[in-house]
């Protein structure tokens, strides 16, 4: 019985995720720029899986530019060395 209850709980969670995904995907953008605006507006409500899907649909590649040898960066993140190639 406990195993059955765990399975029901797991399936209910999957159902919630699927409903969220369907409601997000069914919102058709009105104009080309509105898809990005919609994603930005709704990002906080997305599940991790939906976020991954949106990123996969939007980004072609992430390029990390080379740096010199040694500890010249001093452990600091440099955003200028990261380039995003959009689809």
Backbone bond lengths (Angstrom), bond angles and torsions (degrees), N, CA, C in turn:
res aa  C-N    CA-C-N  psi(-1)  N-CA   C-N-CA  omega(-1)  CA-C   N-CA-C  phi
1 X - - - 1.448 - - 1.529 110.57 -
2 X 1.341 117.07 -40.32 1.464 120.32 180.00 1.524 110.67 -64.16
3 X 1.331 116.08 -39.22 1.465 120.08 178.51 1.534 110.68 -64.11
4 X 1.311 116.79 -39.94 1.456 122.46 177.35 1.534 110.69 -62.12
5 X 1.320 117.43 -42.99 1.467 121.83 179.54 1.527 110.49 -65.21
6 X 1.337 117.85 -39.69 1.475 120.99 177.59 1.521 110.66 -63.93
7 X 1.331 116.01 -40.71 1.468 119.94 179.93 1.524 111.14 -66.03
8 X 1.307 117.87 -40.56 1.461 121.51 176.54 1.523 110.14 -61.53
9 X 1.300 116.80 -44.64 1.463 121.28 178.81 1.525 110.68 -60.93
10 X 1.332 117.37 -44.36 1.458 121.51 179.29 1.530 110.90 -62.43
11 X 1.332 116.29 -43.65 1.463 120.46 -179.15 1.535 111.86 -68.00
12 X 1.316 117.08 -35.03 1.466 119.98 176.56 1.524 110.47 -64.92
13 X 1.330 116.87 -39.14 1.462 120.72 175.99 1.512 111.46 -62.34
14 X 1.336 116.54 -43.69 1.466 121.00 177.26 1.527 110.75 -62.20
15 X 1.327 116.81 -39.11 1.461 121.01 179.11 1.535 110.47 -62.74
16 X 1.339 116.97 -43.81 1.471 120.85 177.86 1.524 110.88 -60.15
17 X 1.343 115.98 -46.32 1.464 119.99 179.43 1.522 111.09 -60.36
18 X 1.321 116.36 -42.83 1.460 121.01 -179.51 1.525 110.88 -64.55
19 X 1.328 117.18 -42.44 1.468 120.30 178.16 1.533 110.87 -62.22
20 X 1.345 117.09 -41.85 1.464 120.80 177.51 1.517 110.86 -61.92
21 X 1.313 115.43 -43.58 1.462 120.70 -178.76 1.527 110.75 -64.04
22 X 1.331 116.76 -44.56 1.462 121.28 -179.80 1.521 110.57 -62.70
23 X 1.322 117.89 -43.56 1.463 119.77 -179.42 1.516 110.98 -65.95
24 X 1.330 117.41 -33.84 1.461 120.91 178.62 1.519 111.07 -72.24
25 X 1.316 116.98 -44.18 1.453 120.95 -176.26 1.519 112.82 -74.06
26 X 1.316 117.18 -25.58 1.459 119.48 -178.04 1.524 112.44 -81.35
27 X 1.312 117.95 -10.49 1.466 120.94 178.12 1.516 108.78 -78.75
28 X 1.330 116.54 95.00 1.464 121.49 -177.69 1.526 110.32 -76.51
29 X 1.324 117.32 133.10 1.457 119.90 178.85 1.520 111.41 -67.67
30 X 1.326 116.22 143.78 1.459 121.47 -179.60 1.518 110.71 -79.81
31 X 1.322 117.32 -38.42 1.457 121.63 177.93 1.521 107.95 -137.68
32 X 1.330 116.43 168.45 1.465 121.29 -173.23 1.528 112.35 -56.40
33 X 1.317 119.15 -43.30 1.456 122.28 -177.34 1.512 113.87 -74.87
34 X 1.319 117.64 -14.47 1.456 119.53 -175.34 1.520 113.20 -74.61
35 X 1.332 118.57 -22.45 1.465 120.05 178.58 1.525 110.01 -63.67
36 X 1.312 116.62 -45.39 1.466 120.26 178.28 1.524 110.51 -64.47
37 X 1.326 116.66 -41.15 1.465 120.08 179.30 1.528 110.66 -63.79
38 X 1.326 116.45 -39.53 1.463 120.93 179.07 1.526 110.36 -64.79
39 X 1.329 116.52 -44.12 1.465 120.39 -179.70 1.524 110.12 -61.63
40 X 1.318 117.02 -45.85 1.466 120.96 179.97 1.525 110.27 -61.94
41 X 1.312 116.16 -43.88 1.467 120.99 -177.59 1.529 111.79 -65.41
42 X 1.335 117.79 -37.63 1.456 121.35 -172.79 1.529 113.57 -102.49
43 X 1.321 118.65 2.34 1.463 122.25 -173.62 1.531 113.08 -53.35
44 X 1.309 117.51 -42.67 1.463 121.27 -178.01 1.515 113.47 -64.73
45 X 1.319 117.72 -22.64 1.466 121.49 -179.09 1.525 112.70 -92.27
46 X 1.329 117.64 -9.69 1.468 121.08 -178.50 1.522 110.93 -72.46
47 X 1.322 115.89 147.56 1.456 120.94 170.42 1.529 107.66 -77.69
48 X 1.306 117.39 167.48 1.462 121.26 179.57 1.530 110.10 -59.88
49 X 1.328 117.53 -40.90 1.466 120.57 -179.64 1.521 111.94 -63.53
50 X 1.312 117.69 -41.19 1.469 121.14 179.31 1.526 109.76 -67.25
51 X 1.328 117.30 -39.39 1.464 120.58 176.98 1.522 110.34 -60.28
52 X 1.322 116.49 -44.37 1.469 120.45 178.51 1.522 111.08 -60.43
53 X 1.334 117.26 -42.37 1.458 121.16 179.48 1.527 111.15 -63.01
54 X 1.322 117.18 -44.02 1.468 120.97 179.63 1.528 110.99 -63.23
55 X 1.325 116.50 -40.87 1.463 120.28 178.49 1.526 110.06 -65.71
56 X 1.329 117.08 -43.75 1.467 120.65 180.00 1.522 111.70 -63.26
57 X 1.332 117.54 -34.11 1.463 120.99 178.72 1.520 112.05 -74.72
58 X 1.313 119.09 -23.61 1.459 122.31 -171.12 1.520 115.23 -104.53
59 X 1.321 118.18 -25.38 1.466 121.01 -173.33 1.520 110.13 -111.72
60 X 1.324 115.36 127.01 1.461 121.28 176.32 1.529 110.71 -80.82
61 X 1.343 116.20 -45.23 1.462 120.23 -178.10 1.520 109.93 -161.25
62 X 1.319 115.28 159.15 1.456 122.48 171.69 1.529 105.64 -120.47
63 X 1.335 115.55 118.96 1.456 121.17 -176.40 1.527 108.60 -106.83
64 X 1.332 115.19 126.35 1.458 121.15 176.07 1.534 106.86 -101.66
65 X 1.306 116.31 116.78 1.464 121.12 -177.38 1.530 109.78 -75.10
66 X 1.327 116.30 146.52 1.466 119.55 -177.59 1.530 112.18 -70.98
67 X 1.315 114.61 152.09 1.469 121.60 174.80 1.518 107.91 -125.79
68 X 1.300 116.08 165.59 1.457 120.59 179.92 1.516 112.52 -68.57
69 X 1.312 114.69 171.04 1.462 121.05 178.39 1.522 110.90 -71.02
70 X 1.305 114.58 161.03 1.457 119.94 174.24 1.509 113.43 87.88
71 X 1.305 114.80 -170.36 1.464 121.19 -176.23 1.510 113.07 -97.04
72 X 1.330 117.08 39.06 1.456 120.80 -177.75 1.522 112.71 -61.22
73 X 1.334 117.52 -22.66 1.463 120.81 -177.66 1.520 112.24 -84.04
74 X 1.304 117.53 -14.97 1.471 122.78 -179.14 1.523 112.73 53.94
75 X 1.322 116.82 33.40 1.457 121.06 178.10 1.509 114.62 72.40
76 X 1.326 118.22 12.91 1.464 121.59 -178.97 1.528 110.86 -95.79
77 X 1.322 116.26 141.09 1.457 121.97 174.88 1.521 109.64 -75.66
78 X 1.322 116.31 131.46 1.464 120.80 178.66 1.517 109.36 -118.19
79 X 1.313 116.74 105.08 1.457 122.22 -177.83 1.525 111.74 -63.87
80 X 1.326 118.21 -26.43 1.470 120.51 -179.24 1.522 111.76 -67.92
81 X 1.320 118.44 -12.58 1.456 121.71 178.41 1.549 112.64 -93.29
82 X 1.311 116.53 -0.28 1.461 121.67 179.67 1.523 108.50 -112.18
83 X 1.320 115.57 126.13 1.468 120.44 178.90 1.524 108.72 -122.14
84 X 1.326 116.94 129.16 1.471 121.81 178.28 1.518 107.58 -101.79
85 X 1.339 115.64 126.85 1.460 121.98 176.89 1.527 106.58 -99.69
86 X 1.327 116.43 110.95 1.474 121.89 -177.46 1.532 110.22 -84.76
87 X 1.303 116.37 149.56 1.480 121.31 176.83 1.499 109.65 -76.49
